[in-house]
């Protein structure tokens, strides 16, 4: 009996591992936007979209000033949300990273004018330094519309 158990255990483990891999393959996750070596622009499930921290780059160029960079980031996120089948109208939460908290008022003015009401919950923090020396980076959590 003990000998038979030893031979059945690996088969059970293998069956469990196969079941887990099959479940992952069927998982309702869609990777969005540019899919680079270290991140995707966003990830969508049937309920939510999570965007990566999005930066103000347009075809490799970076606009000058916090206002232009904030508008570019919001528009870049809008493209990811459109790809997922949702929009800023269903935004739940954003996190805004500023290189300098002195840019808060100018960023807030652009943010307020471009995002629909009601605004999502938001956290704004000053980062020590943003990649690429950007002035702003934003990430968002957005609901998927139900049909």
Phi and psi restraints in degrees (value plus and minus 20) as a CYANA .aco file:
   2 UNK   PHI     -84.4   -44.4
   2 UNK   PSI     -60.4   -20.4
   3 UNK   PHI     -82.8   -42.8
   3 UNK   PSI     -60.2   -20.2
   4 UNK   PHI     -85.9   -45.9
   4 UNK   PSI     -57.8   -17.8
   5 UNK   PHI     -82.4   -42.4
   5 UNK   PSI     -60.3   -20.3
   6 UNK   PHI     -80.5   -40.5
   6 UNK   PSI     -56.7   -16.7
   7 UNK   PHI     -99.0   -59.0
   7 UNK   PSI     -48.4    -8.4
   8 UNK   PHI     -99.0   -59.0
   8 UNK   PSI     -52.4   -12.4
   9 UNK   PHI     -79.0   -39.0
   9 UNK   PSI     -69.9   -29.9
  10 UNK   PHI     -80.3   -40.3
  10 UNK   PSI     -56.8   -16.8
  11 UNK   PHI     -84.2   -44.2
  11 UNK   PSI     -59.5   -19.5
  12 UNK   PHI     -86.0   -46.0
  12 UNK   PSI     -62.4   -22.4
  13 UNK   PHI     -83.5   -43.5
  13 UNK   PSI     -62.2   -22.2
  14 UNK   PHI     -83.1   -43.1
  14 UNK   PSI     -64.2   -24.2
  15 UNK   PHI     -81.9   -41.9
  15 UNK   PSI     -60.1   -20.1
  16 UNK   PHI     -85.5   -45.5
  16 UNK   PSI     -63.4   -23.4
  17 UNK   PHI     -82.8   -42.8
  17 UNK   PSI     -62.5   -22.5
  18 UNK   PHI     -82.5   -42.5
  18 UNK   PSI     -62.6   -22.6
  19 UNK   PHI     -81.6   -41.6
  19 UNK   PSI     -61.6   -21.6
  20 UNK   PHI     -84.3   -44.3
  20 UNK   PSI     -64.8   -24.8
  21 UNK   PHI     -84.2   -44.2
  21 UNK   PSI     -59.8   -19.8
  22 UNK   PHI     -85.4   -45.4
  22 UNK   PSI     -58.9   -18.9
  23 UNK   PHI     -85.3   -45.3
  23 UNK   PSI     -61.1   -21.1
  24 UNK   PHI     -83.2   -43.2
  24 UNK   PSI     -60.5   -20.5
  25 UNK   PHI     -83.8   -43.8
  25 UNK   PSI     -49.1    -9.1
  26 UNK   PHI    -115.0   -75.0
  26 UNK   PSI     -20.5    19.5
  27 UNK   PHI     -79.3   -39.3
  27 UNK   PSI     118.9   158.9
  28 UNK   PHI    -101.3   -61.3
  28 UNK   PSI      43.5    83.5
  29 UNK   PHI    -139.1   -99.1
  29 UNK   PSI     112.3   152.3
  30 UNK   PHI    -140.5  -100.5
  30 UNK   PSI     111.0   151.0
  31 UNK   PHI    -112.1   -72.1
  31 UNK   PSI     112.7   152.7
  32 UNK   PHI    -136.4   -96.4
  32 UNK   PSI     142.7   182.7
  33 UNK   PHI      44.3    84.3
  33 UNK   PSI    -181.1  -141.1
  34 UNK   PHI     -86.2   -46.2
  34 UNK   PSI     114.4   154.4
  35 UNK   PHI    -132.6   -92.6
  35 UNK   PSI      68.9   108.9
  36 UNK   PHI    -102.5   -62.5
  36 UNK   PSI    -194.5  -154.5
  37 UNK   PHI     -89.5   -49.5
  37 UNK   PSI     -42.1    -2.1
  38 UNK   PHI    -137.7   -97.7
  38 UNK   PSI     -33.3     6.7
  39 UNK   PHI    -185.5  -145.5
  39 UNK   PSI     143.4   183.4
  40 UNK   PHI    -123.5   -83.5
  40 UNK   PSI     137.4   177.4
  41 UNK   PHI     -83.5   -43.5
  41 UNK   PSI     -46.0    -6.0
  42 UNK   PHI    -195.0  -155.0
  42 UNK   PSI     150.3   190.3
  43 UNK   PHI    -156.1  -116.1
  43 UNK   PSI     112.3   152.3
  44 UNK   PHI    -136.7   -96.7
  44 UNK   PSI     119.9   159.9
  45 UNK   PHI    -132.7   -92.7
  45 UNK   PSI    -196.8  -156.8
  46 UNK   PHI     -90.1   -50.1
  46 UNK   PSI     -34.7     5.3
  47 UNK   PHI    -129.0   -89.0
  47 UNK   PSI     -56.4   -16.4
  48 UNK   PHI    -157.9  -117.9
  48 UNK   PSI     136.3   176.3
  49 UNK   PHI    -139.5   -99.5
  49 UNK   PSI     111.8   151.8
  50 UNK   PHI    -135.1   -95.1
  50 UNK   PSI      99.5   139.5
  51 UNK   PHI    -113.2   -73.2
  51 UNK   PSI     130.1   170.1
  52 UNK   PHI     -91.5   -51.5
  52 UNK   PSI     147.4   187.4
  53 UNK   PHI     -77.7   -37.7
  53 UNK   PSI     100.8   140.8
  54 UNK   PHI    -126.6   -86.6
  54 UNK   PSI     115.4   155.4
  55 UNK   PHI    -130.6   -90.6
  55 UNK   PSI     145.0   185.0
  56 UNK   PHI    -107.1   -67.1
  56 UNK   PSI      33.4    73.4
  57 UNK   PHI    -123.8   -83.8
  57 UNK   PSI     112.7   152.7
  58 UNK   PHI    -140.3  -100.3
  58 UNK   PSI      85.9   125.9
  59 UNK   PHI      31.3    71.3
  59 UNK   PSI      19.5    59.5
  60 UNK   PHI      68.2   108.2
  60 UNK   PSI     -28.3    11.7
  61 UNK   PHI    -121.3   -81.3
  61 UNK   PSI     131.9   171.9
  62 UNK   PHI    -140.2  -100.2
  62 UNK   PSI     100.5   140.5
  63 UNK   PHI     -86.8   -46.8
  63 UNK   PSI     135.5   175.5
  64 UNK   PHI    -110.4   -70.4
  64 UNK   PSI     122.4   162.4
  65 UNK   PHI      71.1   111.1
  65 UNK   PSI     130.8   170.8
  66 UNK   PHI     -85.6   -45.6
  66 UNK   PSI     -56.6   -16.6
  67 UNK   PHI     -82.9   -42.9
  67 UNK   PSI     -70.6   -30.6
  68 UNK   PHI     -85.3   -45.3
  68 UNK   PSI     -59.3   -19.3
  69 UNK   PHI     -87.9   -47.9
  69 UNK   PSI     -59.3   -19.3
  70 UNK   PHI     -84.0   -44.0
  70 UNK   PSI     -65.5   -25.5
  71 UNK   PHI     -81.8   -41.8
  71 UNK   PSI     -60.4   -20.4
  72 UNK   PHI     -84.3   -44.3
  72 UNK   PSI     -63.6   -23.6
  73 UNK   PHI     -82.2   -42.2
  73 UNK   PSI     -66.0   -26.0
  74 UNK   PHI     -81.4   -41.4
  74 UNK   PSI     -61.0   -21.0
  75 UNK   PHI     -88.5   -48.5
  75 UNK   PSI     -57.4   -17.4
  76 UNK   PHI     -84.0   -44.0
  76 UNK   PSI     -60.5   -20.5
  77 UNK   PHI     -86.5   -46.5
  77 UNK   PSI     -59.1   -19.1
  78 UNK   PHI     -76.9   -36.9
  78 UNK   PSI     -57.7   -17.7
  79 UNK   PHI     -85.7   -45.7
  79 UNK   PSI     -60.9   -20.9
  80 UNK   PHI     -85.1   -45.1
  80 UNK   PSI     -62.8   -22.8
  81 UNK   PHI     -84.8   -44.8
  81 UNK   PSI     -58.6   -18.6
  82 UNK   PHI     -83.4   -43.4
  82 UNK   PSI     -62.8   -22.8
  83 UNK   PHI     -78.0   -38.0
  83 UNK   PSI     -55.9   -15.9
  84 UNK   PHI     -99.5   -59.5
  84 UNK   PSI     -35.6     4.4
  85 UNK   PHI      73.9   113.9
  85 UNK   PSI       2.8    42.8
  86 UNK   PHI    -156.3  -116.3
  86 UNK   PSI    -189.3  -149.3
  87 UNK   PHI    -176.2  -136.2
  87 UNK   PSI     156.6   196.6
  88 UNK   PHI     -80.6   -40.6
  88 UNK   PSI     -41.9    -1.9
  89 UNK   PHI     -78.6   -38.6
  89 UNK   PSI     -45.1    -5.1
  90 UNK   PHI    -128.9   -88.9
  90 UNK   PSI       0.8    40.8
  91 UNK   PHI     -86.3   -46.3
  91 UNK   PSI     114.8   154.8
  92 UNK   PHI    -122.5   -82.5
  92 UNK   PSI     -65.0   -25.0
  93 UNK   PHI    -172.3  -132.3
  93 UNK   PSI     118.2   158.2
  94 UNK   PHI    -147.2  -107.2
  94 UNK   PSI     136.1   176.1
  95 UNK   PHI    -146.6  -106.6
  95 UNK   PSI     105.1   145.1
  96 UNK   PHI    -128.7   -88.7
  96 UNK   PSI     107.1   147.1
  97 UNK   PHI    -128.9   -88.9
  97 UNK   PSI     102.6   142.6
  98 UNK   PHI    -130.7   -90.7
  98 UNK   PSI     121.0   161.0
  99 UNK   PHI     -91.4   -51.4
  99 UNK   PSI     -48.8    -8.8
 100 UNK   PHI    -162.9  -122.9
 100 UNK   PSI      98.1   138.1
 101 UNK   PHI     -83.1   -43.1
 101 UNK   PSI     -34.9     5.1
 102 UNK   PHI     -84.2   -44.2
 102 UNK   PSI     -37.8     2.2
 103 UNK   PHI    -108.4   -68.4
 103 UNK   PSI     -17.1    22.9
 104 UNK   PHI     -76.4   -36.4
 104 UNK   PSI     -70.7   -30.7
 105 UNK   PHI     -82.1   -42.1
 105 UNK   PSI     -64.0   -24.0
 106 UNK   PHI     -87.1   -47.1
 106 UNK   PSI     -62.7   -22.7
 107 UNK   PHI     -81.4   -41.4
 107 UNK   PSI     -65.1   -25.1
 108 UNK   PHI     -82.4   -42.4
 108 UNK   PSI     -56.6   -16.6
 109 UNK   PHI     -83.0   -43.0
 109 UNK   PSI     -66.2   -26.2
 110 UNK   PHI     -88.0   -48.0
 110 UNK   PSI     -66.8   -26.8
 111 UNK   PHI     -74.9   -34.9
 111 UNK   PSI     -69.1   -29.1
 112 UNK   PHI     -82.1   -42.1
 112 UNK   PSI     -58.0   -18.0
 113 UNK   PHI     -96.6   -56.6
 113 UNK   PSI     -45.6    -5.6
 114 UNK   PHI    -116.7   -76.7
 114 UNK   PSI     -46.8    -6.8
 115 UNK   PHI    -111.0   -71.0
 115 UNK   PSI     119.1   159.1
 116 UNK   PHI     -90.7   -50.7
 116 UNK   PSI     140.8   180.8
 117 UNK   PHI    -110.8   -70.8
 117 UNK   PSI     128.5   168.5
 118 UNK   PHI     -91.8   -51.8
 118 UNK   PSI     128.6   168.6
 119 UNK   PHI     -91.6   -51.6
 119 UNK   PSI     129.1   169.1
 120 UNK   PHI     -90.8   -50.8
 120 UNK   PSI     141.9   181.9
 121 UNK   PHI     -79.5   -39.5
 121 UNK   PSI     129.3   169.3
 122 UNK   PHI    -168.0  -128.0
 122 UNK   PSI     123.6   163.6
 123 UNK   PHI    -139.7   -99.7
 123 UNK   PSI     114.8   154.8
 124 UNK   PHI    -144.4  -104.4
 124 UNK   PSI     107.2   147.2
 125 UNK   PHI    -153.4  -113.4
 125 UNK   PSI     137.0   177.0
 126 UNK   PHI    -112.8   -72.8
 126 UNK   PSI     105.1   145.1
 127 UNK   PHI    -111.3   -71.3
 127 UNK   PSI     131.7   171.7
 128 UNK   PHI     -79.2   -39.2
 128 UNK   PSI     -63.5   -23.5
 129 UNK   PHI    -185.3  -145.3
 129 UNK   PSI     111.9   151.9
 130 UNK   PHI    -111.8   -71.8
 130 UNK   PSI     130.3   170.3
 131 UNK   PHI     -79.9   -39.9
 131 UNK   PSI     124.2   164.2
 132 UNK   PHI      51.0    91.0
 132 UNK   PSI      -9.4    30.6
 133 UNK   PHI      35.4    75.4
 133 UNK   PSI      12.6    52.6
 134 UNK   PHI     -87.7   -47.7
 134 UNK   PSI     138.1   178.1
 135 UNK   PHI    -108.4   -68.4
 135 UNK   PSI     -43.6    -3.6
 136 UNK   PHI    -168.8  -128.8
 136 UNK   PSI     127.6   167.6
 137 UNK   PHI    -162.8  -122.8
 137 UNK   PSI     118.2   158.2
 138 UNK   PHI    -152.3  -112.3
 138 UNK   PSI     120.2   160.2
 139 UNK   PHI    -142.4  -102.4
 139 UNK   PSI     134.9   174.9
 140 UNK   PHI    -161.4  -121.4
 140 UNK   PSI     131.8   171.8
 141 UNK   PHI    -139.3   -99.3
 141 UNK   PSI     104.0   144.0
 142 UNK   PHI    -153.6  -113.6
 142 UNK   PSI     118.3   158.3
 143 UNK   PHI     -96.2   -56.2
 143 UNK   PSI     130.8   170.8
 144 UNK   PHI    -108.4   -68.4
 144 UNK   PSI     121.3   161.3
 145 UNK   PHI     -90.9   -50.9
 145 UNK   PSI     126.8   166.8
 146 UNK   PHI    -119.1   -79.1
 146 UNK   PSI     115.4   155.4
